[in-house]
Amino acid sequence: IAKLEKSHSANIAKLEARHSERMTLLTAKHEAVQAAAAEAHANEISDLLKLHAEELAKESAAAAVALEAAVAAALSSQRHQHALALEEELARQEGSFLEW
């Protein structure tokens, strides 16, 4: 019986040692997978941020072009209105001169 208990204890110690080794390997593997997932997530976020920045730059450029066109149209309209006002004033002055 003592011999069986000693053999049993030795087998249990071996199993505990193998279990401990496996747990160490599994923990290391888990940590490696977790680190790889964190890196992949960080890369994904970085890529999304770059894409978002590029989209914002495109939208900003398009908005600048639209603003430039709107300002040009407003200036053209204002020039046209000033030209009409000058023509009216010249016509009025010409009429006044002819009356004089």
Disulfide bonds with the S-S distance in Angstrom:
none
